[in-house]
Amino acid sequence: MTSVGTARILLENPMSVAHILGRKFESRPRSLDAPIVFVVDADISVRESLEAMIDCEGWEPRTFASAQEFLACPRAVVPSCLVLDVSLPGLNGLDLQRFVAAERTDMPVIFITGVIDVGVAVEAMKAGAIEFLTKPFRDAVLLSAIRQALERSRAALSHQEQMRTLWNRYASLSRRERQVMALVVAGLLNKQAAGELGISEITVKAHRGQVMQKMKAGSLAELVKMAAKLPVDAATGAQPIPVSYS
């Protein structure tokens, strides 16, 4: 942090700076896959203050003066969140939140603002914001919100990876294997599936074995759960797979 930046923060928020400087030598080591906390705020003193605080927690801070600068940054592949001011030059905070909600679903948003506007706060929270904080706020409150956001991001990334793996397995099935899978998880016996497809029962058994192997399903019940998570054939846009829970 530059001496000029520190001086500005001391004048504007001495309590926050005292907190940051007091923890300067307690900064936690950061791993290569450390969570990233993005900060978008037009005020350089706020960016510098939050950057120091975030770094002290062992997270990686990345700060931007505008929404456009943030959008030019490559997408993170680690747990992350966005600390966002409402008032920004050009694209405002609410507009950026809508973009993030649509394009970066694994990145929760925390709003910070210097202007109290109940309508804006309600709109932000309805759109899924983790927290809406009015400046000045206590560091502990923001840190708690960031931890919650990063945990939510970590869970979202884990779910995305699981779904990606599942879709890749499903994509490896042949057209006939997908047909057999659909009938099997719907509760049909091999003989019944054979009648539906106009093939022999032995052929159905062979395809069923391939399905179990490629999907890495240890049991029929596990295959049914997988099918419930994959309701549509991603490759062909086919109708949802019927699933029987009986």
Sequence and secondary structure as in RCSB ss.txt:
>XXXX:A:sequence
MTSVGTARILLENPMSVAHILGRKFESRPRSLDAPIVFVVDADISVRESLEAMIDCEGWEPRTFASAQEFLACPR
AVVPSCLVLDVSLPGLNGLDLQRFVAAERTDMPVIFITGVIDVGVAVEAMKAGAIEFLTKPFRDAVLLSAIRQAL
ERSRAALSHQEQMRTLWNRYASLSRRERQVMALVVAGLLNKQAAGELGISEITVKAHRGQVMQKMKAGSLAELVK
MAAKLPVDAATGAQPIPVSYS
>XXXX:A:secstr
  HHHHHHHHHH HHHHHHHHHTGGG     TT  EEEEE S HHHHHHHHHHHHHTT EEEEESSHHHHHTS  
 SSSEEEEEES  SSS HHHHHHHHHHH TT  EEEEESS  HHHHHHHHHTT SEEEESS  HHHHHHHHHHHH
HHHHHHHHHHHHHHHHHHHHHTS HHHHHHHHHHHTT  HHHHHHHHTS HHHHHHHHHHHHHHHT SSHHHHHH
HHHH  S TTT          
